[in-house]
Amino acid sequence: MKRSWCHIALLLTAALTGEAALAATGLSSLRCEQLADPEGIDVSRPRLSWVLEGDTQGLEQTGYQILVASSPQLLAAGKGDYWASGKVRSGQSLMIEYRGKPLESRMDCYWKVRVWTTAGETGWSATAHWSMGLLRPEDWKGKWIGYDQGFPWDSIGKFSRLSARYFRKEFGIAAAHSGRNASSVAGPSGRGGILKATLYVAGLGHYIALINGEKVGDEVLAEAPTDYTQAVKYNSYDVTSLCRPGANAIGVVLGNGRYFTMRQKYKPKKIKEFGFPRLLLQLEIVTDDGRRQLIGSDTSWSFTADGPIRSNNEYDGEEYDARKELGRWADTGYDRHDWLRARLVSPPGGRLEAQMNEPIKVMATLKPAGISEWRPGVWIVDMGQNMAGWLRMKVHGPAGQQVRLRFGERLTADGALYTANLRDARATDIYILKGEGEEVWHPVFVYHGFRFAEITGYPGRPAAEDFEGEVVYDDLPTIGEIRTSSGLLDSIIRNAWWGIASNYKGMPVDCPQRNERMPWLGDRTTGALGESYFFGNENLYAKWLDDIAESQKADGALPDVAPAYWNYYSDNMTWPGAYITIAEMLYRQFADVRPIQRHYDSMKKWLRYMADRYERDGIMTRDKYGDWCVPPESPALIHTRDPDRITDGRLIATAYYYYLAGLMAGFARILHRDADEKYFLTVQEKTKTAFRRVFRDHNGSGYSNNTPTANLLPLCFGMVPDSDKSRVLEQIVDKIDAAGGHLGTGVIGTQWLMRGLTRNGRADLAVNIATNRTYPGWGYMVAHGATTIWELWNGDSASPAMNSGNHVMLLGDLLTWCWQDLAGIAPGSPGFKVILMRPCFPGNLSFVDASYRTHFGVVRSAWRREQGRIRWEITVPPNSRAEVEIPGERPKTVGSGSYNFLIIN
């Protein structure tokens, strides 16, 4: 009998371990891994998911049974005192809503599942676990503490210097053992009669928590940024192993993050300010005799700001004076005679909610590619890769020696660090030695976007081994891989990965290096879809949709940047359109319908707002950004001034109004809002009629002034009559040919360029564009040394005023095209329950090999040209099926398993 796998994935928060033996049914084991439900531990109906992994062809689930219990012992006995679903005949294995006993704050829930399949019954999975958060405001007993002013060594202004604040409290735990063996009661994570200890903390803007001198958790730059007047994220930790009977101490370091803004009182109408850092904390302890103890933040805590972190500012860097280190300040018995008493401060205003998007962590470590002396005493470290994070430095020297680390993305012609494109961001860390042997340091409350670092003041001669680059981004799994026969295309794809990773910081930001780092909506209108083929980004983007909703004004207006750290409400169709397109992405890629349910009314409100103000006879008249960053005619320009390259903003806005109305009609259908569906379909028809009337030329061969974008949008959105499609495509191709095989699109047009060409029969031209080494194009970036994606097509020569070397907005639909069109991996139904497999097999590539891990398992598509034939191998994960399209044949449906096709070329 074949042996198969059944893999259980819990979409909640618990750490899951262990394996369980199964009945002899042909499915040999179950194992658990951690995922997270973006709706979180604050909701009454969490969702459960699991994944089948098996080598039986055509393996499908036919039913399931879930048990949820209050203890592992009850669960092991087959008792689901919280929920016993009974056998449910269903193939659904994703997003199963909990339907049991009402859930309350702090409840521990243990669960397992067994499934019935076409190969037999699996038996029960290993036990998995989640715990509920603090569901009600009254559950919070801690108070907001802080200090709403600076200290004499601080400065508050455009270039603010605000030192970190250190808070501490000692407390005792009386852990009576009730005559029993404490370790047997507490379990493997218990400690001396302490059954459970849970820490809840919100530290604004960033925090590091310690218990008895040990750091809590392994994340960095905690917690996720929000508009703190609307929502505040808190984190939960199991700290049982850090607590001990008797005397204990807890400490928290507060950094500035996005809460204490980097440019105080600089542009108050533009930049939103929140105040000075503040802390809300609650430690809850349960001992083995059933007693509960709560330690909350209040005025019994003491604090100081006279510690080693003298300044921390995301734009400007971190300054650390090791001579001011506080010793074991977060442990018991510390002398705090000169510390101040914590003050009660006003809450930030936003509702408290658990952070369900993945934390930021150090995800990789890079060794320098080299180090050289640019001039006496000035050293340049080359990491070989543009990245976001920081340098970890080893150094020996005398007390008071100051080492300055300045960061940039490239060098000037004479080898100096290039910083002109940072604007007024100082991007500089300072470390002052304490003079006690080898010292190892890195910043903790800032990050930098850089490939190169300039080191001055280093005592002696630094070596490459004295530095490491720690790569910092959200703890997201890489779920997609792709290789092609084009080394250049593979380099572009690699650069895209680095650019995306660099710009995940609890929200998707535009760049990691200059004085911006803002979550622009327009960069992700379709970019989020391509990113989802690389990263499991569903929780990040579910959180970001909440940020967008919380930034919506009462009249319905949506911002260009969310959270709205900048007060930009420009009333575009394209930038705020990300609100709708990302909800669509989360549904199609990950089968998550809740973002649509949660945000539908706000999306509808925004579209009504735009229509009421800017729609005239079916034409949407408002647009600010146009086709942002079209390749300019002069190498020094940021934006083109050539009217033949500029697409009419009304055309862009009207086309997107049509497209977004279509998505909303689909959402209304999903939600059974029949009247709304009819309304949006009517909007589409009216808009399409007006669009053709105003923008279509007299013979139907093109639209407006025939820029590639002017013709791509109606062609890709289904606004072009069938009789006109070939002529409209011809206009696009002619423009590309006239430009020497180069693209002529900016942010908007590039979102549809590669798919628009390929799905209209010109995959060959799309490949040529992608692999062109001359200006403009992604290949030009690689040919000129880029290791990420530039903000501008001419990023090597344009004005530094807007010239990031690490951006994602010009990726457009490149990654989506790679997986969906080159490899042929696309969702045929939400979450890839049905997979559409239809590669384009372009003649100018000899092989493509791609994989993508859906929530059903790994899909693989690999094709290769062999002596006039194409050999195509596919793998379809269990409990899903694929609709396979082979050129010249009728589509066929196949179940899970591996298949090999030989295609006459």
N, C-alpha and C positions, 0 to 999 in steps of 0.2 A: 504494500500500500504506500502511495506517495506521502511524503511528509510535507506539511504545509505550516504556514505561520499565521497567527492572528494577533494583530498589533493594536493595543488599546490606547487611544489618545484622549486625555481629559482636557476639555476646554475650560479650565478653571485655574486655581492658583496653587494647588498643593504640590509639594515635591513627591514624586511617585517612584517607588522602587519595588523590586522583587519580581519573581516569576512563580507561576503555579502549574502543577501538573494537570493534564486534561484527560478526559475519558478517551478511550481508544477509538477515535472516530475518524482518524486521518488528519486531524489538526493537532499539531504536537505541542504548542505552547502559546501562552499569552504573556505579553510584557507591556509595561506602561511607560509613558513619557509625559513630560509636562508641556502643555500649551496653555493658552489663556483665553477665556471668554471675554471679548471686548466690553460686554455689558457688565461683567465684573461681579465681585462679591457683595456689591451693594444692592443687588436686585433679588426679588423674591422667587424668580424662576430662572436659575442658571441653566445653561445648556450643556449637555453631555455628548461626546463624540467618541468614536473609536474607528480604528483602521484595520481592515483585514489584509493580511499579507499571506499569499499562498502560491504554490506552484501548480495548482490544479487548474487546468484550462477551463474557462467559463465559470469560475468560482463566483457565486453570488449569494448574498444574504437573503434569506427568506423570512426571517423573524428574529426577535430579540427579547430578552428579559433583563430588566434592571432591578437591582436591590440597592437601597440606600438605607444605612443604619447609623445609629448614634455611637456605636463602638465597633471596633474590629472583631471583638468576640461575638457580638450578635450577628455580624455579617458572616463570620465563619460558620455559625450555626444555621445559616440560611434564613435569618430573620431580618426583614427590612422594616424596622419600626418607623422609619421616616417615609419610605416609599417602596412598594412592591408592585412593579408594573404588570406582573403577569406576562404570559407570552403574548407578544404583539406581532401579528403577521405584517411585516413591512421590510422593505429593502433599505430603509433610511438608516444611515449610521452617522449622520452629521446633525448637529444642532437639535438634539432631542430635548425638549423643554422638561425640566423637573416638574412633576405633577403631584408631589406628595404633601406631607404635613407642612404647614406654614413654617417658613424659616425665620429665625430670629437672630439677633446680634450674637456673635461669638460661637454659634453652633458649629461643632465639628461633624462633618458628614463623611462617612466611609461608604464607598460604593464599588460594585462590581457588575459585570455584564456577561451574559452568555448569548451566543447567537446560533441560529440555525442557518445552514447554508446548503447549497446544492451538493456539497461533499459530506454533509453530516453536521452534527452538533459539536460546538467547540468545547463544551464544558465552561466552567467559570473562569473569568480572568483573575489576575492578581488583584488584591485590594488597592483601590485608589482613594484619595482623600482630598477634600477641600474644606475650608473653614469660612464662615461668614464674617464679614466686616462689621463695623459699627454702623447700624442702619438708621439710628435716630439721633438727632442733635443732643438729646439728653443723655446719650451714652457717653458723651465726652465730658469728663470731669476735670481734665486739665484746663489751664487758662493760657491765653496768649501772653507770652512774656517777651521782653526785648528792652531796647533803650533807644528812644526816638531822637537821638542827636549824635553828632560826632564827638570825637575826643580831640584834645589839643594837637595831636600829631596827624589827624585826618584833615582833609580839605574837601569841601563840597562845592562842586562847580562843573564846568564843561569837562574837565579832565579830573574826575573825582578820584580821591584816594580815601578809601574807607577800609579800615582794618577789620579782620575777622573778629567775631565775638565768641568767647568760650564760656559755656554754661555748664554747671555741675551741681550734683546733689548726692549726698550719701544717704543710705537707707538700710534698714535691717530686714531680714527675712527670718521669721521664726517658723521653721519647717519641722513641726512635730511629726514623728513617724508613726504614731498610733500603734506602736507595738509591732509594726510590720517591717519587713526589709524594704528600705527606701528604693533601692535600685529596681527591685521587682515590681514595685508599684509605678515608679516613674517611667519605666521602660527604657529603651536604649538612649533616648535623648534627655531623660530626666537626670536630676543631679541632687543627690542627698535629700530626698523628701520633697523636692520641688517637682510637682507633677507637670506643670506647664507655665511658661512665661512668654507673654506676647507683648511686643513693643509696637505702638502706633505712633507715627511721627510725621509732622508736617513742618519742614524747616525752610523758611523763605528768606533769600532766594535759593541757595544750596545748603546742604548740611552734611556733616559726618557725625554719626552717633557711635559712642563707645560705651561698653559696660565692663567695669573692672579693668580698664585699660585696653580692652580688646575691641577692634573695630567690628561694628555690626554690618553684616552683608558685604558683598564684593562689588556693588555698583559704584559709579562715580557720578559727579554732577547731579546728585539726587536733589529734588524730585522733578517730575516732568513739568515744564513751563506751561503756564496758562495765563489768561487775563484774570488776575487774582481777585479782582472785584466781582468776578462772575463764578469762578470755580477754583478750588484749592485741592490739589491732590495730596493724599496721605499715603504712606507706605506702611506695610505690616511685616513684622519679622517674628519668627520663632526664636527666642533668645534663651530658651531653657538651658542650653549648655553653657551659657555665659554667666548665669546667675548661680549663687551659692548660698547655703544657709549662713545666717549671721550677717556681718557687715558687707555692704555692697556700695558701689558708686556708679553713677551714670554721668556721662558727659556728652555734650553736643557742641560742635564747632559750626557756626553760621557764616556762610559766605554771602556774597551779594547777588550773584546770578542775574536773573531778569527782574528781580523784585526791586532792589535798589538800582535804578537805571544808571547806565554808564555815562550819560550826559545830562546831569542834573541842571534844571533851569535853563537849558540851552535853547531849545525850541519848544516851549510848553504847549503850543497849539498843535505841534506835530507829534511830539514824543510823550507817550503816556507814562506817568510816574506813579509809584505805589507807596513808597515810604522806606523806612529803615528796616533791616532784617528782623524777623520775629519767629518765634518758636511755639508750637503746640505739640505736647508730648503726653503720652499715657502708657505706662508700663503696668500690665495686669498679670498677677502671679496667682497661681492656684497650687496649694500645697496638698500633700497626700492625705491630709485629714479633712479635706474639703473646704478649708478656709481660703478666702479670696482677699488679696491685698492689691491696692491700687496706688501707684506713685504717679502723680501728674505734675506738669509744669505749673509753677505758681511762684509767689514771692519768697518762698523758703529756699529757692535756688540762689546760688551766687554766680557772678560772672565777672569776666575781665575782657578788655579788648587790647590789653598790653601784652600780647603774645607775639609769636614769630611771624604770623602772616600780617604784614603791615599794610598791604593793599591787595585787592583782587578785583579785577575789572575785565570783563570778557573781551573788550576791545583792546585794552592797553597792556594786560598781563598781570602777573602776580609778583609781589615783592616779599621775600622771606628772609628774616634776620635770625639765623640759627642761634645767635647769642641770647635771644629772648625766649628760647624754648622753655616750656613750663614743667618739664619732667613728667612724672606719672600723675598728671593733674586729674585724670579721669579714673583714678583708683582710690581706694580707701586710705585714710590717714594723711591726706595731703594738707599742707599748711596753706590756708587761703585767707590769712588775716588781712591782706590788702585788696581782696576782691570786693566787689560791690554787690548789693542785694538786687536781684532781678526786679524789674518793674513790670507791672501789668500794662499792656498796650492794647489798642483797639484791634479787633479782628480785621483781616483784610477785606472782608465783605462777601467773598464768594462762598458758595456752599462747599462743605467738605465731602469729598468722594474718594474712593479708593482708586489708586493708579492701576489701571489694567493694561496699559501699553508697556512693553518691555523696558526695563531700566537701561541706562547708558552704562557701558562697561569698557574696560580695556580689552579689546577684542583681538589684538595681534601686537607683536613686537617686531620692529625692524632694526637691523644693524645698519650703521652708516655705510654708504657706498664708498666714502672717502672723506678725508679731512685735509685741508691745506691752509697754509699761512698766506693770506692775501697781502698783508703788509705787517710790519713788526708788531706783534702782540694782538693781531686781529686774525682770527681763524674762521674758516668757513667749513661747516659740516654739511655734507651732501647726503641726504637720506636715499637718493636714487628714485624716490617716489613722492609725488605730491600727496599729502595726507592731512588728516585732522587729528590732533591729539597734542602731545607734548614730548619734550625730551626728558629722559631720566639721566641724571648726571652723577658721576663719581668724581670726587675732587679731594686733594690734600692741600692744606695751606694754613697760613696764620690767621688767627682770629681777626675779624674786621675786613679781611680781603673780600672785595665785591666782584662777583662774576656776573656779567651781563649777557643775556641770551636774547638776540633779536631775530625775528622770523620773517621769511619771505618765500615767494614761490619760484623766483628765478634770480639770475644774476645779471648785472649790467655787462656791457661789452668789455669793460676792463676788469671784470671778476668781482665787483662789489655786490653786496646784497641789494636787490632791487625792491624798493618799498613804496614807490610812487603810487602804485595801484591800491595801497592800503588806505588811501585818503588820510584822515587824521588818526586812524588807529595806530597806536604805538607798538603793539604786538611785541612787547619786551618783558621778559622775566628777569628778576634780579635776585641773586642768592648771596647772602653775606655769611661767610664762614664763621664757625665757632672755634675752629682751630684744635680739634680733638681727634686727630687721626683721619682715616678715610670717612668722608661724609657723602651720603647718597641722598639725592633730592629730586623731586619733580613737583610741579604745581598741582593743586587739587581743585581749585575753583574756577579755572579758566581752561580754554583750549586754544590751539592755534592752527591755522591752515598754512602749511608750509612744505617745501621740499628742502630748503636751505636754512641754516641757522648761523648767524654771525656771533662768535664767542669772543668777548673781550674781558680782560681782567683775570683770566684763568692763570693760576700760579703754575709755573713750569710749562712744559710742552704737552698739550693734550693729545691723546691718541684716540683712534676710532673706538677702541673698546671702552673708553670712558663715557660713551653716550649710547643710549638706546632710544628709539622712537616708539612710543606707546600709542597705538592706533585706537581712537576712542569713537565709538558710535553705538547706537541702540543694539541691544542684544537680540538681533534678529537672525534667524537661520538663513543661510544661503540655500535656496531650494531649486535653483535652476543652473544648468551648465550647458554650454554650447561650444563646439569647435567646428571650423569650416576649413576648406582647402585654401582659403586666403589668409595668409599670416597677417596681412594688414587689417582685415576685418576683425580677426581675433584680437589684435592689439587695441582696436577701437572699442570692442566689447569689454576688454579688460579695463580700459580707461573709464568706461561707463560705470563699471562696478565700483571703482575707487571713488568716482565722483559722487555716486549715490550714497555710498557708505559714509563719506566725509560729511554729507549734509543731512544725516539723520541725527537729530539732537533732541529727542522727545517731541519733535515736530519736524516736518520737512523744511529746511531753510535753504536759502538761495546760494550762499557761499560761506566758507568758514574762516576767511582771512581778514576782510576789511571791516570798516565801521558800519556794517549793515547786518548780515546774518539773519535776514528776515524771512518769515514764512509766506512768501508770495504765492497767491493762488494760481496765477497764470502759468507758473513753471510746471504745475502738476495737473493741468486740465486733462491732458491725456498721458502725461509723463508717469503718473502713478501706476497706470496700467503696465507700461513697460517695466517699471521697477518691480512689479509683483511677479514677474518671471524670474527675477534674481532673488528677491527676498520675501520671506513670509511676513508681509507688512500690514496684515489686516488690522491688528490691534492699534498700530500707530495711526493708520488712516481713519479708523473708527473714532479714535480720540480726537483727531484733527477736525473731523466733521463737527464734533461738539464744540471745538474752539471757534469754528466758523459760525455756528448757530449762536453762540454766546456773544459774538461780535455784531450780530444783526441788530439794526436799529428798529425802533418801534414802528416806523413807517414801512419797513421791509428792506431797506438798503443793506447791501452786503459790502464788506471792505475788500480792498485789494490785498491786504495783509491780515492774516489771522493766526493767533490772537492779534488784536488791533493795537500792537505796540506803537505803530505809526497811524496817525489819524488820516488815513487815505480811503476815502469813499468816492471813487471816480465814476461809478455807475456804468460799468462796462458789461457786455454780455460774455466776453471771453474769460476774463480773470475770475469773477465769481462763479462762472459756469462750472468750475472745479467742484463746487458743492454738489452738483447733480451728477457729473461724470464720475466722481469718485464713489458715490453711493452705488452707481451702476457697476463700477469695477468690483466693489466688495461683494455684490450679489453674484455677478457672473464668475469671478475667480474663486470665491471662497464660500458661496452659497449662504451668505449672511444677509437675511432680509431685514433685520432689525434697523440698520441705518436708514433704509427706505421708510420703514414704519415711523421711526423716531423723528425724521427730518422732513417728511413729505410736506407737512403744512407750512413749514418755514420756507421750503423751496418754492412752493406755490405762491406764497406771499411775496417772495422776491420777484418772480416772473410777472406777477400782477403789478407790482411797483414799477418795474421797468416798462411794461406795456402802457400803463396809465400816463407815464411821463414822456416817453420817447417814441412810442409807436405812432406812425403817421401813414394811414392808408396801406397798412401791411408792411411798411418799411421801418426797421428799427434804426433810428437816426443817431443814436449815441454811441461813440467809440472814442477812447482816448489813446490807446497804445498802438492800434493798428497791427500790422504784421511786424511785430517788434524785432529789431535786429536783422533785417534783411541784409545780405552781404553788400556793403557799400562800394561805391565806385572808386573811392580813394582809400589807400591803406591807412591813413591817419584818422578817418572818420569813424564815429560810432554808429551813426544812422545815415542811411542813404538820403541824398537830396535830389536824386534823379526821379522825376515824376513817372517815368516808365517802369520803375521798380516798385512804386508805392501803390498798394492796393487800397481802394476806397473803403474807408472805415465803415460806411453804411452797409456795404456789401458784406463785410465780415460780421458785423453785428446782426444783420438780418439772417444770414445763413446760420449763425449759431442760435439765433432765436428759434428758427425752424428745427434745428437738430435737438436742442434742449426740450422743446415742446414735445418732440417725438419720444424722448426718454421719459418725460413726465406722463405721457399717455400710457407708456408701458408700466410705470410705477402704479398709476391709477388702476390698471388692469390687475396687477398683482394684489392690490389692496381692495379690489372689488368696489371701486368708486366709479361707478358706471357713468354718472353725469360728468365727472371730471375727465374721464377718458374721452368722452364725446367732445367736450370743450377743447381739449388740447389737440385732438385730431382736426377740429375745425380751425384752430389757430394755425396748424401746419398748412392746411389747404389754402387758407387766405394768404399766408406768408409766401408760399411757393408761387402763387399766382402773381403777387405783387413783385416778387424777386425777378421773375421772368420778364415782367412788363418793364421794369426799370433798368435791369442790368444786362439782359440778353441782347446780343446784337441782332440785326435784322435778318441774317441768314442762319442763325442758330449755331454759329461756329465758335462762339466764345462769349465771355461775360466781361463787362466793364472794359478796362484797358488791357485785358488779356495777360495780366501777370500770372505766373504759375499758381499763386494762391487764389486769385479771383476765379480760376477755373477748377482748381482742385476741390474747393469747398462744395460747390454745388454738385460736382461729379461724385464725390464721396458720400454726400448726404442724401443722394437720391433725388435731387431737384432737377436733374437734366432729363428731358424727354429721350426715350430710347433712340429716336431718329437722329438726335444731335450728339450722342455720346462719342462716336468715333471722331467727329470734327473737333469736339472740345478736347478730347485726349490729344489730338494732333497739335492743337495750339500749345498744350503743355510740353509735348515732346519737342516741338519746334523751338520753344524758348530755351529748353535745356540744351539742345543741339547748338543753338546759336551762341550759347555761353560755353561752348567747348566741352559739353557733357557735365556741366556743373549745375548744382542746384541754385535757385534764385529765391529761396523762401526764407522767412524769418520764423519766429516762434510758432505762429499760428499755422502757416502753410506746412512747415516741417512736421507737424503733428499728423499729417495725412499723406505726405509725399510718397513714402515707400510703399505703403499699402495701396494708395491710389493708383500708382503705376502698375504694381504687380497684379492687382485684381482686375486690371483692365488690359492685361496681356503683355505688359512691358517689364517683366521681372528682370530681364537682361539689363535694361537701362537703370533700374533700381540698384542692381549689383554694381554697375559701373560707377554710379554716383557714390555708393558707399565705399568703393575701393579706389577712388581718385585721389592721388597724392598732391595735386596742385590746388591752388586757391579757387573757390572756397569749398570746404568740405571737411569731414571728420578725418579723412586720411591726411589732409594738409596739416592738421594739428599734430598727428603722430609723426609725420615727416619732419616737423619742426620741434621735436623733443617733448611734446606734451605727454604726460602720464595720467592726466584726467581730461575732462571735457572743458573747453574754454567757454567763457560767456559770449564771446564774439567770434565770428568766423575769421576775422583778422586779428586775433588776440595777440599776435606777435608784433603788431605795428600800430594798433589803434591807441588813441589817447588813454592814459591811465585813469582818467576820471571815472570810467565804467569798464573795467577790463580785468575781471576775475579770471584766474587760471583754473578755477575749480568750481564749475557750475553744471547744471543739468538741463537747463531749459532748451538748449539747442539739440538735445537728443531726439526730440520729436517722437515719432513712432518707430525709430530704428530698432529698439529692442523688441517691441511687439511684433514687428515684421520678421525679426530673426526667428522667433519661436513659432509664431502663427503661420508664416508664409514660407520661410526657408525650410524649417523643420516640419511644419504642418501639425502643430499642437495648439488647438484652440478649444474653448469650452463650447460644447453643443447644448449643454444645459447647465444650470447653476452648479458651481463647484466641480465641474468636470465629471459629473455622473455619466454624462455622455460626452465623448471626446470627438471633435471633428479633426480628422487627420487627412490633410490635403496639401502636401508640399507642392511648391511651384516648380521644383527641379530646374532651376535656371541653367542654361548651357554654359555660362561662364564660371560656374563652380563645379568642382569634381566630387566633393563630398560635404555633407553636413551631418553632425552627430550631436543630438541635443537630448537632454532629460529635464524633467520638471516634476517635482514632488507635490502632487495634489493631496487633499485630505483623504483621498482613497488610496494613495500610494504613488509610486513613481511611474510616470509615463516616459517612454523613450522612443525616439524616432531617429534612425540613422540610415542615410542613403549614400550610395557611392556608385560612380560610373565605372563600369568594367567592360571594356571591349565592345562598346556600342550598346551596352545594356545598363540598366540601373538596378542595383540590388538594394532593396529597401527592407530594413528590419524594424519591427515595432514591438513594443511591450505595452500591454494594457493592464492596469492594476485590478485586483479583485474588486468585485461589487461595482464595477463600472463597465462600460462597453464603448466601442469606437465605431464611428461611421467613417469608413475608409474610402477615399476617392483615388483611383488609379487612372491616369490619362487614357482615354479611349475606352474605358469600361464603365459600367453602371456602378454607382456606389454600393458598397456592401457593409453589413453590420457584423462585427465580430465581438465576442466576449473577451473576458480577461485572459491573459496568456501572452506568449511570444509568437510572432508570425514573421515569415520571410517571403517577400514578393520579388519576382524578377520581371522587370519592365523593359519591353523593347523600346529603345530610345528613338 
